Amino acid sequence: MYLLEEFGDMVADKARFGAYADAIERAVRPGDVVVDLGCGPGIFALLACRAGAKRVHAIDAGEVIQFARQLAVANGFADRIEFFHGDSRQMQLAERANVLVSDVRGALPLFADALPSIEDARERFLIKGGAQIPLRDTIYAAILETPEFYQRLTSPWKDAGRAVDFTEALPLILNSAYKVRSQSSQLLTEAQSWCTLDYTAHPNPRAGAKLRFRATRSGTADGVTAWFETQLFEDIGFSTAPGNMGTIYGQGFLPWLEPVALDAGQEIEVDLHADPVGGDYVWRWDTKIAAHNGQPERSFHQSTFQGAKFTPDRLRKRATDFVPVLSDSGQAERWILEAMDGATPLQEITQAAVERFPKVFRGQNDAFRRISTLAEKFSR
């Protein structure tokens, strides 16, 4: 979940905010119904009202939605914006919308459950032929030289001192994905288009392609960077490419296992894949650097699956043939949910839970924290 100050950064991002404001102004017509998916503090909902929307359904799973309600009142739109707190895929709306607007990306659009949420909202909330913002995102990739960032990642584990060996952590560090902010001058190759997500159709949540690069100058390459260009509505959009320092998104970065000196003209092949797993993405980047001017061929095989260090027990529990049996804690949570019958207050549920599951709860306070969290998530 984002903090309010981070939403402030989003508003201050002139490229993003200006483009979204222009797209909403052009797409929303007087009398339209709008869905603001992942509304945060409700800025897009306010812009939709100013563009003439008669009603906006603003949805967010974060607590910032409480502040969004205050902003709606302060701007005189409380009677036109209806707020929904929770996962949009678990919600029903009384009417379909003319316009669906969202920005549920991370550094890249392939982020958490963003694509399934947009797909579900388009199918269930939007009228046939309704307008969408954004329409599509195209992700680009290139080879990046970023020595300071790479050193910041690796030096604590290489140079700990005190006769302590921390190098076991390096494979985990270097099989992880990061967010960077780069200049175009740090690119060692031309950008290659990797995938396009068309939100008006059925965007594939899996992405993969083999990219072939050629170094445009000599330098020391540290890994692969990726960014996106978006078409919000008609000809309105923006780019998060290196050098666009004003955007909040930055760029994604997948480090190599070690920096590699490249000569101008040297060829690099990257087989880049992203697959949704358990509400997030597993990235895989297999790199082959061609032999050149006496340098031998180099290759790296990397994946955030390796960086995540999935335990055999965790993988076993995700297998299709796994037969689950509830733990003591699971049995307690099942009982608690069944106890939320619409007639019993949390205090009574807490007291009964402590008596029934003494091995699970350390006392009243511990039980109440767990029970109130479940109530917040699942009650209405």
N, C-alpha and C positions, 0 to 999 in steps of 0.2 A: 504494500500500500504506500502511496505517496504522502509526504508531509505537506502541510499547507504552504510552507515556504517553497517547496518544489513546484507546486502549482503556480506560485508567483513567478518562478523562473519561466514557466511555460507561457504565461501572459506577457512577460518581458521579451520573449523570443519574437522579434518583429517579423521575421520571415514566416514562422509558423502561424502566429496570431493574425497577422495581416492577411495571409492567404486563406485561412479558415474563415475569417470575417467576411472577406470578399465572396467566398464560395457560398456561405450561408445567405448572404444578402441576395445573391443571384438565384439560388435554388429555391428559397422559401418564398411562397407567394401569400398574399393576404388571405387569411382563412384556413391555411394549411395546418395539419397536425404533424408534429415533429417528434421523433424519438432521439434523445441524446444519450447514446450508449457509453457508459463509463464517464459520467458527466463531471466527476470531481466537484469543484465548487460551483458548477452550473454556468460557466461562462458562455458556452455555446448555446445553452438554453436561453440565456438572456438575449444573446444576439438574434436567435430565432424569433423571440417575441418582438424585438425591435424591427425585424424584417416583416412582421405582420402575422406570425403564427397565432392561431386562436387558442392552441393548446400544445404544450410540450410535455412529453413523458420523459423525465430525467432519471436515469438508472445508474446506480453505483453501489459497489459492495463495501466501500470504505466509509469510515465515520465522517469524512469531510462533507458528506451529503448533508449533515446537520448545519454546517456553515452555509451550504448552498441555499438552504431554506431561508436563512437570514438575508443573503444577498438578494433573493427573489423579493422578499418583503421590502428591502431598502430601495429596490429599483421599481417597485410598484407592479410587479408581475406575479405576485403570490397566487392570484386567482387564475392564472393561465399556465402555471407550471405545477405538475403533479410529480412528486418525488417518490422513487421506489428504492428501498435499501436492500441489497442482496444480489444474488447471481441472476442475471437477466434470463438465463435458460430455465429458471424455476418459476418464472413469472408469467402471468396472463394480463393482457391489456384489453380494455373494453372496446377499443377501436383500432383500426389500422392507420398507419401514418403515411403521409405524402412524401416525407423526407426522413431519411435515417442518416444521422451524423455520428461519427465516432473518431476517437484517436486512442486506441488501446495498444499502442506499440511500446516496445522498449527501445534500445538503440537500433533495433531492426524490427520489421513487422512480424517476423516469426518469433513470437513471444508468448509464453505461457498458453492460456486458452483463448487468445485473441481471435484467431481465425474461426474456431467453432462458435464463438459467441457472436461474431458478425454474421456468419452463415445462418445461425438460428434466428437472429433478429431480422434478417432480410426475409427469411421464409415465413415467419410468424407475425411480424409487426408491420411490414411494409406492404402497401397496396401494389398490385401488379403494375409495373412500369413506373413505380415511384423513384424519386431521386435519391442517390446515395453520395455521401461525402465521407471518405474518399471513394473514387471509382477504382483506382488501381495503384499499386506500388511496384516499382521495378528495382530489384536489388543488384548492385554492382560490386565487383571485387577487384582488388589490385594487390601488388606486393608492396610492403611498407618498410621503410627504414625509420625506426624509432628507438634509438639506442638508450636514451634516458629512461623511457618507460620500461624497456626490456630489462635494464639493469636494476631498476627499482623492484621488478618482480623477482629477479633471481639472486641479487647480491645478499639479502639477509640469510639465504640458505646455503650460499657458497662461502661466505666470509664471516661466520659466526664467531670464530676464535674460541678461546678457552678450552681448546682440545676437544670440542664437541662437534660431531659430524651430523649436520642437518641435511646433507645432500639427498637423503631418501625422499625429502619433500619435493624435490625439483620435478620429477615426473608428474606429480599431481598439479603443481603450479603451471607447468607447461602443457598440460592437457586440459586447460580450462579456457573459457571464453571471457573476454574483457571488453570494457568500453573505453575508448580513447578519444582524444581530440587532436586531430592532425592537420598539418598544412599540406596543400597540394604539392609543395616542393619536396615532401618526404616520400612521395610515390616513386617507385623504381620502375614501374611499368605503366602502360596505358590501362585504363579500366576495361573490364569485360562484363557484359551483362550476364548475370547468373540465373535469375528467375523473375517472372512477373506474376503478381497476385492480382487477379481480376475479381474484385469484390461483387461485381454484378452477376457473376456466373457461380461456379462452384470451385473456389480456389483450393488447390491441393495443399493440405497442411504439411506435406512432405516436399522437400525440395532437394534437387541434386543435379549436378552437371560437372563435366570435366572441362576445366578452363586451361587454355594455353596462353602463356604470357611470354613476352620477349623484353628483356631489360632495355630501357631507353637510355640508361646511363650507368656508369659504374657506381658501386656503393655497397654497403653491408645491409643485407635484408634480414629482418627480424621476424617476419611472418606475413600473414594474409589479413588484409583489412576489407571490410564490407560496409556499404551504406545504401540508402535508398533514395529514389526520386519518386515523388507522388504526383498523380493527377487527381486533384480534389474534385473539381467540377468544371466541365468544358475545358477552357484553356488555363485554368487557375491551378497552380501547384507550387512546389518548392523542392529543393534538393538538400540532403544532409552530407554531401560530398566533402572530403577534406578541403579545408580552406574556408568553408562556410561556418565560421566560428560562432556565429550568433545562435545557431540552432541548439536546442537543449538535448537533442538526441545523441550527438557525437557520432562515432563510428564503432562498429564491432571490430575486435582484433583477436585473431587466433595465432598465438606465437609458435615459432618453430622450436625444435628441441635445442637448437643452438643457432646463433647468427651465422650467415653465410655471405662471404664476399662474392659479389656478382660483377661481371664485366658487361659493358654495353653489348647488346646483341645476344646475350646468353638466354637460353630458353628454360622456362619453368612451367611445369604442368602440375595443376592442383585439381584433385578429384574431391569436390566439396559437396557435403551432404548435411541436411538438417532433418531430423525425424522427431515427431512429438512422442514423448514418453512420460507418462505419469504427470500430466499437467505442466510439463516443461519441454525443452528441446535438448536432444543429444546431437552435438555437432561432430562431424568427422571430416578431417582434412588430410588426405594422403598427398604428399608432395614429392615430385621428382625433378631434380635440378640437373640439367644436361651437363655432360663434361664439356669443358671449354678452356682453350689456351693452357692445356696441361693440367687443369683441375679435374679430378675424378668426378664421376656422376655421384650425386648425393640423393638420398631419399629419406623421408620421414613418414611414419604412419601414426597418426594422432587422433584422439577422440575425447570428448568431454566425458564419455562413459568411463574411460580410464581415470580421468581426474576426479570423478565422483566417488570412486572406490566402492562400488556396489558390493556388498557382502553376499556370499552364497545364500545365506538365510533370507536376505531381502529379495534376491532374484527368485528363489524357490517360491516365495509367497506371491509372486507375480505370474507364475506359470499357469497355463490354462487348465492343467490337470490337478492343480493344488486344491486340496479339500480343507477349507479353513475351519478351525474350532476356536470359539471365542475365549480369550484370556479372561482372568478375573476382572480386569479393567473393562474389557469389552462387555462382559455380562453386566457390570455395574452401569455402563452407559446405556445399554439396551433397557435395563429396568427403569432408569431415570426418564428416558424418552417415553416409555409407556406410562410412567407416573404423571406425566404432563397431560392430564386428562381434561383440562379446562375447568377443573373444580378445586384442585389442590394447590395452595400457595407454595412458593419455593422454600419457605421456612420448614414446612411440614415434610416436603420431599427431602430436604437436607437431613433432617433428624432421622428419618427412616433409612436413608441411604447409609448414614454412619453406622447405624445399628445392624443393617443387613450386610454391609461390606466393610468390616473393620480392617481387613488386610489391604484394602484399596485406599481408604481415606485416613489421613493422620488425625483428623478431627473435624469439627464443624466448619472452621474457616476454609480448610482445604476442600472439603466437599462442596461448600457453597460456591467457591470459585469455579469448580468444574461444572456444577449444575447451572449456574448463572450464564456461563459461556455457552452451554448447550441451549439454554432458553433463548439467548440473544440470537443464536444462529438459526434455530428451527422453529421458534414460536411465532405467532402472529398476533 
